[in-house]
Amino acid sequence: MASDRPVVVYPPDEQGGRRVRVDGTILGLAYSVRDVAAFMQEAGLQGWDEMDVVRSALIEWRGGGLDIWTSCPSSAPALATAPALATVI
């Protein structure tokens, strides 16, 4: 399915990274809304921050919205701004 939006954030992979495509070019993996904002800045939107990403109609979120950063359906969605937690055994 083609998107009419110039930015597509794909579903998370096994590590929680989401591919970011801008105007047909994959820019890399984002692990948070902050990363998406950085990609938007690289694409020429220098003043963009996390709130611009949250509010933007330019972005199509596939496989979940901006609050989904894990691919495991059995776990609760990780918030984009939450720090990663390490498990110590």
Secondary structure as UniProt FT lines:
FT   STRAND          7..12
FT   TURN            14..15
FT   STRAND          18..22
FT   TURN            23..24
FT   STRAND          25..30
FT   HELIX           33..42
FT   TURN            43..44
FT   TURN            46..47
FT   HELIX           50..55
FT   STRAND          59..61
FT   TURN            66..67
FT   TURN            73..74
FT   TURN            80..81
//
